[in-house]
Amino acid sequence: MDAPTTIATTLLYFSLAWTLFLVYDVRRHPVPVSFLCSVGLLCHNNPAMFLLWTAKIAHSAQDTALVWFVALLIFRYWRIIVNVYFFFQYKVALATADFKITPKDCTVIVPTLSPKKNQVFHEMITGIIVNRPARVIFTTSTCSAERDVNAVLKATLANIEAGTSTYQKQHGLGPMKITSEILVFNADVADKRK
């Protein structure tokens, strides 16, 4: 057996072992998924099987470069098909009736260098504020950035209270009273940990 076939075989064995663990793990949850869904996890082995198949064909082919090139093309479009399929499978997670975490349990920290020349800064602020978190903290790295954030905040908060922000108009939201505590801090250094 040549090196690519050996590597592909080893990868397939590891992939199978990992997938079997995933099937076992998903079946032992308090609310296990259906058997068909858990067995569907075995589809994760398709790329490894395809790699092994390609290595075996390339081993006996006269033009191995062409075999690998065609395999890369097939894999590329297989990946696109899978990505498009799962893109359309997305569903928004909805809060349940017994949801215990409220917006008042949330603090939003926004590290920023400066809101200047940032077209979406106003919309970002509005998007955060309309969800009414307990506290919004803006952190900057310079004194001038802190002044800029305070200036932008003043104008944006006035627009939110009047209901005239682009975000509110776009989503059909009216004027609202701001209940979140809003703080602006300057760390004097471009380090998010500070």
N, CA, C and O atoms as a DFTB+ gen file, in Angstrom:
776 C
 N C O
     1  1       0.851      -1.179       0.000
     2  2       0.000       0.000       0.000
     3  2       0.896       1.242       0.000
     4  3       1.893       1.295       0.720
     5  1       0.534       2.234      -0.810
     6  2       1.343       3.451      -0.874
     7  2       0.944       4.414       0.245
     8  3      -0.044       4.195       0.946
     9  1       1.719       5.469       0.396
    10  2       1.522       6.408       1.511
    11  2       0.156       7.092       1.488
    12  3      -0.488       7.142       2.536
    13  1      -0.339       7.632       0.337
    14  2      -1.650       8.277       0.361
    15  2      -2.779       7.331       0.767
    16  3      -3.704       7.735       1.472
    17  1      -2.706       6.069       0.324
    18  2      -3.740       5.100       0.689
    19  2      -3.683       4.786       2.179
    20  3      -4.721       4.661       2.829
    21  1      -2.482       4.658       2.717
    22  2      -2.325       4.395       4.149
    23  2      -2.861       5.561       4.977
    24  3      -3.567       5.361       5.965
    25  1      -2.522       6.756       4.571
    26  2      -3.006       7.943       5.290
    27  2      -4.527       8.034       5.211
    28  3      -5.181       8.320       6.214
    29  1      -5.096       7.795       4.030
    30  2      -6.551       7.867       3.859
    31  2      -7.252       6.790       4.674
    32  3      -8.309       7.039       5.254
    33  1      -6.669       5.586       4.722
    34  2      -7.260       4.497       5.513
    35  2      -7.244       4.848       6.995
    36  3      -8.239       4.654       7.693
    37  1      -6.122       5.360       7.471
    38  2      -6.017       5.764       8.874
    39  2      -7.024       6.858       9.203
    40  3      -7.684       6.819      10.240
    41  1      -7.130       7.824       8.314
    42  2      -8.099       8.906       8.515
    43  2      -9.524       8.373       8.558
    44  3     -10.336       8.832       9.361
    45  1      -9.830       7.404       7.695
    46  2     -11.174       6.813       7.688
    47  2     -11.452       6.088       8.997
    48  3     -12.556       6.191       9.533
    49  1     -10.471       5.357       9.523
    50  2     -10.671       4.659      10.799
    51  2     -10.911       5.643      11.943
    52  3     -11.802       5.439      12.768
    53  1     -10.118       6.702      11.987
    54  2     -10.323       7.714      13.028
    55  2     -11.684       8.385      12.863
    56  3     -12.376       8.633      13.850
    57  1     -12.065       8.675      11.645
    58  2     -13.353       9.305      11.375
    59  2     -14.504       8.405      11.799
    60  3     -15.476       8.872      12.394
    61  1     -14.397       7.113      11.492
    62  2     -15.438       6.159      11.904
    63  2     -15.526       6.066      13.421
    64  3     -16.621       6.055      13.983
    65  1     -14.374       5.999      14.084
    66  2     -14.375       5.923      15.553
    67  2     -15.016       7.162      16.155
    68  3     -15.824       7.061      17.078
    69  1     -14.660       8.328      15.639
    70  2     -15.229       9.572      16.161
    71  2     -16.731       9.629      15.908
    72  3     -17.488      10.046      16.784
    73  1     -17.168       9.219      14.731
    74  2     -18.589       9.259      14.402
    75  2     -19.378       8.285      15.271
    76  3     -20.480       8.604      15.718
    77  1     -18.824       7.110      15.509
    78  2     -19.512       6.165      16.394
    79  2     -19.630       6.725      17.807
    80  3     -20.646       6.524      18.472
    81  1     -18.601       7.425      18.265
    82  2     -18.702       8.082      19.565
    83  2     -19.811       9.132      19.547
    84  3     -20.579       9.236      20.503
    85  1     -19.901       9.921      18.453
    86  2     -20.960      10.933      18.356
    87  2     -22.343      10.298      18.380
    88  3     -23.256      10.813      19.024
    89  1     -22.498       9.171      17.673
    90  2     -23.787       8.460      17.679
    91  2     -24.106       7.997      19.091
    92  3     -25.234       8.164      19.555
    93  1     -23.127       7.417      19.781
    94  2     -23.335       6.984      21.160
    95  2     -23.685       8.168      22.057
    96  3     -24.598       8.080      22.878
    97  1     -22.960       9.275      21.900
    98  2     -23.163      10.443      22.752
    99  2     -24.542      11.062      22.551
   100  3     -25.199      11.447      23.519
   101  1     -24.980      11.158      21.306
   102  2     -26.263      11.786      21.047
   103  2     -27.420      10.880      21.491
   104  3     -28.512      11.368      21.786
   105  1     -27.184       9.578      21.538
   106  2     -28.226       8.645      21.970
   107  2     -28.382       8.613      23.484
   108  3     -29.429       8.188      23.973
   109  1     -27.379       9.048      24.243
   110  2     -27.480       8.979      25.706
   111  2     -27.969      10.275      26.344
   112  3     -28.043      10.357      27.570
   113  1     -28.301      11.284      25.554
   114  2     -28.842      12.530      26.104
   115  2     -30.216      12.285      26.721
   116  3     -30.889      11.317      26.367
   117  1     -30.638      13.155      27.644
   118  2     -31.950      12.969      28.278
   119  2     -33.096      12.903      27.257
   120  3     -34.044      12.137      27.430
   121  1     -33.001      13.703      26.206
   122  2     -34.001      13.650      25.138
   123  2     -33.254      13.256      23.866
   124  3     -32.856      14.127      23.092
   125  1     -33.060      11.966      23.643
   126  2     -32.259      11.553      22.493
   127  2     -32.971      11.851      21.177
   128  3     -34.200      11.862      21.112
   129  1     -32.189      12.091      20.140
   130  2     -32.762      12.301      18.820
   131  2     -33.176      10.958      18.256
   132  3     -32.841       9.911      18.810
   133  1     -33.904      10.990      17.156
   134  2     -34.370       9.744      16.559
   135  2     -33.179       8.905      16.087
   136  3     -32.080       9.412      15.862
   137  1     -33.442       7.608      15.947
   138  2     -32.390       6.699      15.513
   139  2     -31.896       7.070      14.124
   140  3     -30.699       6.990      13.848
   141  1     -32.808       7.476      13.251
   142  2     -32.437       7.845      11.885
   143  2     -31.492       9.057      11.877
   144  3     -30.525       9.095      11.116
   145  1     -31.785      10.044      12.733
   146  2     -30.907      11.226      12.809
   147  2     -29.534      10.856      13.351
   148  3     -28.520      11.349      12.857
   149  1     -29.490       9.996      14.357
   150  2     -28.196       9.622      14.920
   151  2     -27.380       8.794      13.927
   152  3     -26.159       8.935      13.866
   153  1     -28.037       7.936      13.152
   154  2     -27.329       7.170      12.132
   155  2     -26.889       8.098      11.001
   156  3     -25.886       7.830      10.339
   157  1     -27.630       9.188      10.772
   158  2     -27.256      10.166       9.758
   159  2     -25.904      10.800      10.032
   160  3     -25.287      11.362       9.127
   161  1     -25.435      10.715      11.283
   162  2     -24.104      11.231      11.604
   163  2     -23.008      10.458      10.879
   164  3     -21.897      10.962      10.714
   165  1     -23.313       9.251      10.450
   166  2     -22.321       8.470       9.708
   167  2     -21.962       9.118       8.374
   168  3     -20.935       8.787       7.780
   169  1     -22.802      10.043       7.898
   170  2     -22.484      10.763       6.660
   171  2     -21.234      11.628       6.810
   172  3     -20.662      12.072       5.814
   173  1     -20.813      11.867       8.046
   174  2     -19.580      12.621       8.252
   175  2     -18.360      11.864       7.710
   176  3     -17.293      12.448       7.515
   177  1     -18.528      10.578       7.474
   178  2     -17.418       9.770       6.961
   179  2     -17.285       9.848       5.447
   180  3     -16.310       9.339       4.893
   181  1     -18.232      10.466       4.769
   182  2     -18.171      10.539       3.307
   183  2     -16.879      11.159       2.789
   184  3     -16.285      10.600       1.867
   185  1     -16.409      12.289       3.332
   186  2     -15.145      12.835       2.819
   187  2     -13.965      11.878       2.997
   188  3     -13.121      11.773       2.107
   189  1     -13.895      11.183       4.131
   190  2     -12.786      10.254       4.358
   191  2     -12.873       9.058       3.401
   192  3     -11.853       8.598       2.887
   193  1     -14.090       8.559       3.163
   194  2     -14.254       7.462       2.211
   195  2     -13.909       7.921       0.796
   196  3     -13.304       7.174       0.026
   197  1     -14.292       9.139       0.461
   198  2     -13.980       9.681      -0.860
   199  2     -12.472       9.832      -1.031
   200  3     -11.937       9.576      -2.110
   201  1     -11.787      10.246       0.031
   202  2     -10.333      10.378      -0.023
   203  2      -9.674       9.012      -0.239
   204  3      -8.747       8.887      -1.039
   205  1     -10.153       7.993       0.471
   206  2      -9.602       6.650       0.303
   207  2      -9.858       6.144      -1.119
   208  3      -8.967       5.571      -1.747
   209  1     -11.052       6.353      -1.613
   210  2     -11.408       5.936      -2.973
   211  2     -10.509       6.628      -3.996
   212  3     -10.029       5.995      -4.936
   213  1     -10.284       7.927      -3.811
   214  2      -9.418       8.686      -4.727
   215  2      -7.978       8.180      -4.662
   216  3      -7.321       8.051      -5.695
   217  1      -7.483       7.893      -3.455
   218  2      -6.108       7.404      -3.313
   219  2      -5.934       6.059      -4.013
   220  3      -4.901       5.813      -4.634
   221  1      -6.946       5.183      -3.915
   222  2      -6.855       3.876      -4.576
   223  2      -6.889       4.026      -6.094
   224  3      -6.157       3.328      -6.796
   225  1      -7.724       4.922      -6.610
   226  2      -7.780       5.143      -8.057
   227  2      -6.478       5.782      -8.538
   228  3      -5.948       5.399      -9.581
   229  1      -5.962       6.753      -7.786
   230  2      -4.723       7.428      -8.177
   231  2      -3.541       6.470      -8.178
   232  3      -2.602       6.641      -8.956
   233  1      -3.581       5.466      -7.311
   234  2      -2.492       4.490      -7.230
   235  2      -2.365       3.688      -8.524
   236  3      -1.259       3.333      -8.933
   237  1      -3.497       3.404      -9.165
   238  2      -3.459       2.584     -10.374
   239  2      -3.619       3.398     -11.665
   240  3      -3.573       2.831     -12.757
   241  1      -3.804       4.705     -11.557
   242  2      -4.008       5.537     -12.747
   243  2      -2.675       5.954     -13.352
   244  3      -1.649       6.007     -12.673
   245  1      -2.719       6.251     -14.660
   246  2      -1.507       6.713     -15.327
   247  2      -1.251       8.195     -15.031
   248  3      -0.103       8.608     -14.864
   249  1      -2.319       8.989     -14.967
   250  2      -2.178      10.427     -14.701
   251  2      -2.751      10.732     -13.309
   252  3      -3.920      11.093     -13.178
   253  1      -1.919      10.582     -12.282
   254  2      -2.409      10.764     -10.907
   255  2      -2.799      12.205     -10.626
   256  3      -3.718      12.461      -9.848
   257  1      -2.101      13.155     -11.259
   258  2      -2.429      14.568     -11.026
   259  2      -3.851      14.870     -11.488
   260  3      -4.566      15.626     -10.831
   261  1      -4.265      14.290     -12.607
   262  2      -5.621      14.500     -13.107
   263  2      -6.650      13.892     -12.160
   264  3      -7.707      14.477     -11.925
   265  1      -6.342      12.726     -11.623
   266  2      -7.257      12.069     -10.674
   267  2      -7.456      12.959      -9.445
   268  3      -8.587      13.180      -9.013
   269  1      -6.361      13.467      -8.886
   270  2      -6.472      14.323      -7.698
   271  2      -7.168      15.636      -8.020
   272  3      -7.915      16.157      -7.192
   273  1      -6.935      16.177      -9.213
   274  2      -7.603      17.420      -9.610
   275  2      -9.109      17.220      -9.714
   276  3      -9.881      18.035      -9.208
   277  1      -9.528      16.150     -10.359
   278  2     -10.966      15.863     -10.481
   279  2     -11.566      15.601      -9.106
   280  3     -12.691      16.018      -8.828
   281  1     -10.825      14.915      -8.247
   282  2     -11.320      14.652      -6.889
   283  2     -11.523      15.953      -6.119
   284  3     -12.508      16.104      -5.396
   285  1     -10.589      16.891      -6.277
   286  2     -10.742      18.188      -5.603
   287  2     -11.966      18.937      -6.121
   288  3     -12.692      19.561      -5.347
   289  1     -12.189      18.873      -7.427
   290  2     -13.390      19.521      -7.987
   291  2     -14.662      18.902      -7.433
   292  3     -15.584      19.614      -7.035
   293  1     -14.712      17.571      -7.407
   294  2     -15.899      16.880      -6.880
   295  2     -16.102      17.232      -5.415
   296  3     -17.221      17.529      -4.998
   297  1     -15.029      17.201      -4.632
   298  2     -15.145      17.513      -3.207
   299  2     -15.607      18.944      -2.994
   300  3     -16.416      19.216      -2.107
   301  1     -15.097      19.851      -3.803
   302  2     -15.483      21.258      -3.668
   303  2     -16.988      21.425      -3.861
   304  3     -17.645      22.083      -3.055
   305  1     -17.530      20.844      -4.910
   306  2     -18.954      21.019      -5.183
   307  2     -19.816      20.186      -4.243
   308  3     -20.957      20.558      -3.969
   309  1     -19.301      19.074      -3.748
   310  2     -20.013      18.322      -2.721
   311  2     -20.164      19.190      -1.472
   312  3     -21.232      19.250      -0.863
   313  1     -19.078      19.856      -1.110
   314  2     -19.122      20.730       0.062
   315  2     -20.121      21.869      -0.124
   316  3     -20.841      22.213       0.813
   317  1     -20.175      22.456      -1.311
   318  2     -21.133      23.538      -1.582
   319  2     -22.562      23.027      -1.455
   320  3     -23.411      23.698      -0.868
   321  1     -22.831      21.855      -1.997
   322  2     -24.179      21.283      -1.915
   323  2     -24.572      21.058      -0.457
   324  3     -25.688      21.383      -0.053
   325  1     -23.657      20.506       0.325
   326  2     -23.942      20.263       1.742
   327  2     -24.167      21.585       2.468
   328  3     -25.103      21.696       3.259
   329  1     -23.328      22.591       2.216
   330  2     -23.498      23.896       2.872
   331  2     -24.823      24.543       2.517
   332  3     -25.490      25.092       3.394
   333  1     -25.219      24.492       1.264
   334  2     -26.495      25.084       0.849
   335  2     -27.656      24.340       1.497
   336  3     -28.614      24.964       1.953
   337  1     -27.580      23.012       1.543
   338  2     -28.654      22.226       2.169
   339  2     -28.833      22.632       3.629
   340  3     -29.951      22.893       4.074
   341  1     -27.725      22.683       4.374
   342  2     -27.854      23.004       5.799
   343  2     -28.145      24.482       6.037
   344  3     -28.682      24.833       7.088
   345  1     -27.810      25.346       5.102
   346  2     -28.207      26.752       5.218
   347  2     -29.728      26.862       5.245
   348  3     -30.281      27.645       6.019
   349  1     -30.396      26.092       4.416
   350  2     -31.860      26.149       4.360
   351  2     -32.521      25.341       5.469
   352  3     -33.736      25.424       5.644
   353  1     -31.753      24.568       6.217
   354  2     -32.303      23.829       7.351
   355  2     -32.330      24.658       8.630
   356  3     -32.907      24.233       9.631
   357  1     -31.713      25.833       8.605
   358  2     -31.600      26.677       9.797
   359  2     -32.976      27.137      10.262
   360  3     -33.803      27.571       9.460
   361  1     -33.203      27.038      11.552
   362  2     -34.428      27.548      12.159
   363  2     -34.031      28.373      13.376
   364  3     -33.129      27.994      14.123
   365  1     -34.697      29.487      13.569
   366  2     -34.404      30.363      14.693
   367  2     -34.834      29.668      15.985
   368  3     -35.925      29.102      16.053
   369  1     -33.994      29.709      16.991
   370  2     -34.332      29.138      18.295
   371  2     -35.242      30.114      19.028
   372  3     -34.902      31.287      19.187
   373  1     -36.369      29.641      19.463
   374  2     -37.326      30.492      20.167
   375  2     -37.243      30.246      21.663
   376  3     -37.012      29.122      22.108
   377  1     -37.433      31.299      22.427
   378  2     -37.422      31.177      23.882
   379  2     -38.665      30.420      24.332
   380  3     -39.756      30.619      23.799
   381  1     -38.487      29.564      25.305
   382  2     -39.614      28.803      25.833
   383  2     -40.363      29.631      26.873
   384  3     -39.900      30.695      27.285
   385  1     -41.519      29.134      27.289
   386  2     -42.335      29.867      28.265
   387  2     -41.648      29.929      29.628
   388  3     -41.840      30.895      30.366
   389  1     -40.859      28.926      29.972
   390  2     -40.176      28.910      31.269
   391  2     -38.748      29.439      31.164
   392  3     -37.861      28.998      31.896
   393  1     -38.536      30.366      30.269
   394  2     -37.208      30.946      30.062
   395  2     -36.827      31.732      31.309
   396  3     -37.550      32.645      31.707
   397  1     -35.709      31.392      31.926
   398  2     -35.339      31.986      33.215
   399  2     -34.397      33.178      33.088
   400  3     -34.264      33.960      34.029
   401  1     -33.746      33.327      31.947
   402  2     -32.810      34.445      31.757
   403  2     -33.545      35.545      31.008
   404  3     -34.148      35.304      29.963
   405  1     -33.489      36.743      31.547
   406  2     -34.159      37.886      30.930
   407  2     -33.104      38.875      30.453
   408  3     -31.932      38.733      30.800
   409  1     -33.495      39.874      29.664
   410  2     -32.525      40.894      29.261
   411  2     -31.873      41.601      30.452
   412  3     -30.751      42.093      30.336
   413  1     -32.556      41.657      31.581
   414  2     -31.994      42.316      32.764
   415  2     -30.817      41.538      33.359
   416  3     -30.102      42.056      34.216
   417  1     -30.614      40.294      32.906
   418  2     -29.488      39.490      33.368
   419  2     -28.271      39.644      32.460
   420  3     -27.273      38.945      32.631
   421  1     -28.353      40.555      31.497
   422  2     -27.321      40.656      30.462
   423  2     -26.563      41.979      30.551
   424  3     -27.154      43.041      30.751
   425  1     -25.241      41.891      30.397
   426  2     -24.394      43.070      30.240
   427  2     -23.682      42.934      28.910
   428  3     -23.073      41.901      28.634
   429  1     -23.751      43.965      28.086
   430  2     -23.108      43.951      26.775
   431  2     -21.866      44.832      26.850
   432  3     -21.941      45.996      27.242
   433  1     -20.720      44.264      26.469
   434  2     -19.475      45.021      26.444
   435  2     -19.081      45.209      24.985
   436  3     -18.954      44.238      24.238
   437  1     -18.888      46.464      24.583
   438  2     -18.555      46.792      23.200
   439  2     -17.175      47.446      23.170
   440  3     -17.053      48.642      23.439
   441  1     -16.123      46.667      22.842
   442  2     -14.805      47.287      22.674
   443  2     -14.750      47.988      21.322
   444  3     -15.126      47.402      20.307
   445  1     -14.288      49.228      21.298
   446  2     -14.234      49.973      20.043
   447  2     -13.003      50.859      20.003
   448  3     -12.544      51.363      21.028
   449  1     -12.478      51.038      18.799
   450  2     -11.365      51.971      18.625
   451  2     -11.894      53.384      18.443
   452  3     -11.384      54.331      19.042
   453  1     -12.924      53.519      17.610
   454  2     -13.562      54.810      17.395
   455  2     -14.781      54.598      16.497
   456  3     -14.734      53.792      15.568
   457  1     -15.868      55.318      16.769
   458  2     -17.032      55.181      15.904
   459  2     -16.944      56.011      14.624
   460  3     -17.836      55.946      13.778
   461  1     -15.876      56.786      14.483
   462  2     -15.743      57.618      13.283
   463  2     -15.639      56.725      12.050
   464  3     -14.988      55.681      12.076
   465  1     -16.284      57.150      10.985
   466  2     -16.284      56.447       9.700
   467  2     -16.816      55.023       9.809
   468  3     -16.509      54.178       8.968
   469  1     -17.601      54.757      10.830
   470  2     -18.225      53.440      10.988
   471  2     -19.713      53.603      10.728
   472  3     -20.445      54.121      11.572
   473  1     -20.155      53.165       9.570
   474  2     -21.531      53.400       9.135
   475  2     -22.551      52.626       9.974
   476  3     -23.698      53.060      10.089
   477  1     -22.171      51.514      10.549
   478  2     -23.141      50.678      11.252
   479  2     -23.105      50.866      12.772
   480  3     -23.817      50.167      13.494
   481  1     -22.304      51.781      13.257
   482  2     -22.198      51.964      14.702
   483  2     -23.533      52.374      15.319
   484  3     -23.913      51.871      16.376
   485  1     -24.253      53.301      14.649
   486  2     -25.558      53.742      15.162
   487  2     -26.539      52.576      15.208
   488  3     -27.261      52.408      16.191
   489  1     -26.566      51.768      14.145
   490  2     -27.488      50.635      14.098
   491  2     -27.125      49.585      15.140
   492  3     -28.009      48.966      15.733
   493  1     -25.819      49.381      15.367
   494  2     -25.389      48.424      16.373
   495  2     -25.855      48.859      17.760
   496  3     -26.370      48.052      18.534
   497  1     -25.669      50.135      18.062
   498  2     -26.104      50.646      19.366
   499  2     -27.610      50.473      19.519
   500  3     -28.086      50.013      20.556
   501  1     -28.355      50.843      18.481
   502  2     -29.818      50.730      18.545
   503  2     -30.232      49.277      18.710
   504  3     -31.118      48.974      19.508
   505  1     -29.597      48.365      17.958
   506  2     -29.914      46.944      18.063
   507  2     -29.685      46.398      19.462
   508  3     -30.423      45.525      19.920
   509  1     -28.673      46.905      20.138
   510  2     -28.402      46.469      21.508
   511  2     -29.423      47.071      22.464
   512  3     -29.985      46.362      23.300
   513  1     -29.667      48.370      22.346
   514  2     -30.533      49.080      23.296
   515  2     -31.979      48.600      23.229
   516  3     -32.631      48.487      24.267
   517  1     -32.504      48.312      22.020
   518  2     -33.917      47.902      21.921
   519  2     -34.166      46.564      22.601
   520  3     -35.313      46.231      22.899
   521  1     -33.111      45.790      22.853
   522  2     -33.274      44.526      23.576
   523  2     -33.227      44.709      25.086
   524  3     -33.386      43.745      25.835
   525  1     -33.009      45.937      25.534
   526  2     -33.061      46.342      26.941
   527  2     -32.174      45.515      27.884
   528  3     -32.671      44.960      28.864
   529  1     -30.865      45.429      27.596
   530  2     -29.997      44.750      28.566
   531  2     -29.856      45.611      29.820
   532  3     -30.154      46.806      29.795
   533  1     -29.408      45.012      30.900
   534  2     -29.246      45.760      32.146
   535  2     -28.192      46.851      31.998
   536  3     -28.354      47.956      32.516
   537  1     -27.105      46.534      31.285
   538  2     -25.998      47.482      31.198
   539  2     -25.306      47.316      29.845
   540  3     -25.159      46.207      29.333
   541  1     -24.886      48.450      29.284
   542  2     -24.076      48.443      28.065
   543  2     -22.802      49.213      28.390
   544  3     -22.852      50.363      28.824
   545  1     -21.657      48.564      28.176
   546  2     -20.370      49.176      28.491
   547  2     -19.578      49.318      27.193
   548  3     -19.311      48.335      26.502
   549  1     -19.211      50.543      26.878
   550  2     -18.348      50.823      25.729
   551  2     -16.941      51.045      26.252
   552  3     -16.738      51.851      27.160
   553  1     -15.966      50.341      25.691
   554  2     -14.582      50.527      26.099
   555  2     -13.789      51.046      24.911
   556  3     -13.962      50.588      23.782
   557  1     -12.926      52.002      25.181
   558  2     -12.112      52.609      24.133
   559  2     -10.641      52.504      24.518
   560  3     -10.300      52.114      25.635
   561  1      -9.777      52.863      23.565
   562  2      -8.345      52.777      23.840
   563  2      -7.670      54.146      23.908
   564  3      -6.495      54.240      24.265
   565  1      -8.408      55.217      23.564
   566  2      -7.839      56.568      23.636
   567  2      -8.892      57.531      24.177
   568  3     -10.088      57.242      24.155
   569  1      -8.426      58.675      24.660
   570  2      -9.349      59.697      25.166
   571  2     -10.203      60.276      24.037
   572  3     -11.381      60.568      24.240
   573  1      -9.617      60.442      22.853
   574  2     -10.394      60.987      21.734
   575  2     -11.486      60.008      21.311
   576  3     -12.584      60.429      20.946
   577  1     -11.200      58.713      21.354
   578  2     -12.218      57.718      21.025
   579  2     -13.341      57.742      22.061
   580  3     -14.509      57.555      21.721
   581  1     -12.985      57.972      23.317
   582  2     -13.999      58.067      24.370
   583  2     -14.919      59.264      24.118
   584  3     -16.135      59.161      24.282
   585  1     -14.338      60.393      23.720
   586  2     -15.156      61.576      23.396
   587  2     -16.050      61.300      22.188
   588  3     -17.218      61.687      22.171
   589  1     -15.493      60.628      21.179
   590  2     -16.278      60.301      19.986
   591  2     -17.458      59.389      20.325
   592  3     -18.570      59.593      19.837
   593  1     -17.210      58.386      21.163
   594  2     -18.286      57.467      21.554
   595  2     -19.364      58.221      22.319
   596  3     -20.554      58.014      22.079
   597  1     -18.956      59.100      23.244
   598  2     -19.949      59.877      23.993
   599  2     -20.780      60.766      23.066
   600  3     -21.988      60.904      23.258
   601  1     -20.141      61.366      22.067
   602  2     -20.872      62.226      21.127
   603  2     -21.855      61.412      20.292
   604  3     -23.002      61.819      20.104
   605  1     -21.408      60.271      19.797
   606  2     -22.284      59.416      18.982
   607  2     -23.417      58.865      19.839
   608  3     -24.560      58.787      19.389
   609  1     -23.102      58.484      21.065
   610  2     -24.135      57.953      21.962
   611  2     -25.237      58.971      22.222
   612  3     -26.422      58.637      22.205
   613  1     -24.838      60.213      22.461
   614  2     -25.826      61.267      22.746
   615  2     -26.817      61.396      21.597
   616  3     -28.027      61.437      21.822
   617  1     -26.311      61.459      20.361
   618  2     -27.185      61.599      19.197
   619  2     -28.019      60.340      18.973
   620  3     -29.210      60.426      18.674
   621  1     -27.401      59.187      19.116
   622  2     -28.111      57.931      18.860
   623  2     -29.201      57.683      19.896
   624  3     -30.302      57.256      19.548
   625  1     -28.904      57.945      21.155
   626  2     -29.903      57.731      22.204
   627  2     -31.091      58.670      22.023
   628  3     -32.230      58.288      22.291
   629  1     -30.836      59.888      21.572
   630  2     -31.931      60.817      21.288
   631  2     -32.800      60.275      20.148
   632  3     -34.027      60.360      20.208
   633  1     -32.175      59.727      19.127
   634  2     -32.935      59.138      18.016
   635  2     -33.753      57.931      18.468
   636  3     -34.878      57.735      18.008
   637  1     -33.198      57.128      19.360
   638  2     -33.918      55.947      19.856
   639  2     -35.150      56.386      20.632
   640  3     -36.235      55.839      20.436
   641  1     -34.990      57.371      21.513
   642  2     -36.127      57.836      22.304
   643  2     -37.192      58.479      21.427
   644  3     -38.379      58.410      21.744
   645  1     -36.775      59.110      20.314
   646  2     -37.737      59.723      19.398
   647  2     -38.308      58.712      18.405
   648  3     -39.321      58.980      17.759
   649  1     -37.663      57.554      18.282
   650  2     -38.127      56.545      17.331
   651  2     -37.742      56.837      15.897
   652  3     -38.384      56.344      14.970
   653  1     -36.700      57.635      15.701
   654  2     -36.323      58.056      14.348
   655  2     -35.064      57.366      13.827
   656  3     -34.577      57.715      12.752
   657  1     -34.528      56.395      14.566
   658  2     -33.318      55.726      14.090
   659  2     -33.661      54.812      12.909
   660  3     -34.789      54.337      12.778
   661  1     -32.675      54.585      12.068
   662  2     -32.860      53.738      10.887
   663  2     -33.283      52.332      11.295
   664  3     -34.143      51.731      10.651
   665  1     -32.695      51.814      12.340
   666  2     -33.002      50.470      12.822
   667  2     -34.473      50.364      13.232
   668  3     -35.152      49.401      12.875
   669  1     -34.960      51.351      13.980
   670  2     -36.350      51.330      14.427
   671  2     -37.314      51.430      13.250
   672  3     -38.339      50.749      13.222
   673  1     -36.991      52.267      12.293
   674  2     -37.851      52.403      11.117
   675  2     -37.860      51.115      10.303
   676  3     -38.908      50.674       9.831
   677  1     -36.694      50.523      10.146
   678  2     -36.569      49.309       9.343
   679  2     -37.342      48.146       9.964
   680  3     -37.905      47.332       9.233
   681  1     -37.381      48.051      11.270
   682  2     -38.034      46.937      11.948
   683  2     -39.410      47.301      12.511
   684  3     -40.012      46.514      13.242
   685  1     -39.892      48.466      12.177
   686  2     -41.229      48.866      12.611
   687  2     -41.359      49.086      14.106
   688  3     -42.411      48.813      14.683
   689  1     -40.312      49.573      14.734
   690  2     -40.330      49.835      16.177
   691  2     -40.592      51.320      16.402
   692  3     -40.074      52.166      15.674
   693  1     -41.372      51.621      17.381
   694  2     -41.662      53.018      17.681
   695  2     -40.671      53.586      18.680
   696  3     -39.660      52.953      18.986
   697  1     -40.956      54.784      19.193
   698  2     -40.081      55.382      20.197
   699  2     -40.062      54.528      21.469
   700  3     -41.034      53.840      21.783
   701  1     -38.965      54.583      22.179
   702  2     -38.874      53.803      23.410
   703  2     -38.037      54.529      24.451
   704  3     -37.127      55.293      24.130
   705  1     -38.369      54.271      25.686
   706  2     -37.610      54.832      26.802
   707  2     -36.416      53.915      27.064
   708  3     -36.554      52.692      27.102
   709  1     -35.264      54.513      27.240
   710  2     -34.038      53.738      27.449
   711  2     -33.911      53.399      28.930
   712  3     -33.843      54.289      29.778
   713  1     -33.880      52.105      29.230
   714  2     -33.799      51.645      30.615
   715  2     -32.431      51.067      30.952
   716  3     -32.148      50.815      32.123
   717  1     -31.579      50.853      29.961
   718  2     -30.254      50.253      30.197
   719  2     -29.298      51.285      30.774
   720  3     -29.340      52.461      30.411
   721  1     -28.446      50.839      31.666
   722  2     -27.367      51.684      32.170
   723  2     -26.260      51.677      31.118
   724  3     -25.807      50.611      30.701
   725  1     -25.824      52.861      30.689
   726  2     -24.826      52.970      29.634
   727  2     -23.574      53.631      30.195
   728  3     -23.623      54.737      30.734
   729  1     -22.440      52.924      30.054
   730  2     -21.175      53.413      30.582
   731  2     -20.136      53.434      29.467
   732  3     -20.150      52.589      28.571
   733  1     -19.233      54.415      29.536
   734  2     -18.126      54.503      28.583
   735  2     -16.837      54.573      29.385
   736  3     -16.664      55.457      30.224
   737  1     -15.922      53.624      29.117
   738  2     -14.644      53.587      29.816
   739  2     -13.508      53.692      28.815
   740  3     -13.608      53.218      27.683
   741  1     -12.421      54.328      29.256
   742  2     -11.220      54.421      28.443
   743  2     -10.128      53.633      29.142
   744  3      -9.777      53.932      30.284
   745  1      -9.580      52.608      28.453
   746  2      -8.536      51.778      29.063
   747  2      -7.139      52.332      28.792
   748  3      -6.169      51.847      29.375
   749  1      -7.014      53.329      27.926
   750  2      -5.728      53.927      27.556
   751  2      -4.756      52.947      26.915
   752  3      -3.569      53.245      26.784
   753  1      -5.247      51.790      26.520
   754  2      -4.407      50.809      25.834
   755  2      -5.322      49.941      24.970
   756  3      -6.449      49.634      25.359
   757  1      -4.832      49.552      23.806
   758  2      -5.637      48.725      22.901
   759  2      -5.504      47.266      23.333
   760  3      -4.844      46.469      22.667
   761  1      -6.141      46.927      24.460
   762  2      -6.106      45.579      24.991
   763  2      -7.470      45.279      25.581
   764  3      -7.871      45.905      26.563
   765  1      -8.186      44.336      25.001
   766  2      -9.559      44.045      25.428
   767  2      -9.627      43.532      26.861
   768  3     -10.638      43.735      27.534
   769  1      -8.587      42.880      27.338
   770  2      -8.606      42.391      28.715
   771  2      -8.633      43.532      29.711
   772  3      -9.238      43.406      30.776
   773  1      -7.986      44.646      29.387
   774  2      -7.984      45.797      30.301
   775  2      -9.397      46.361      30.393
   776  3      -9.628      47.335      31.108
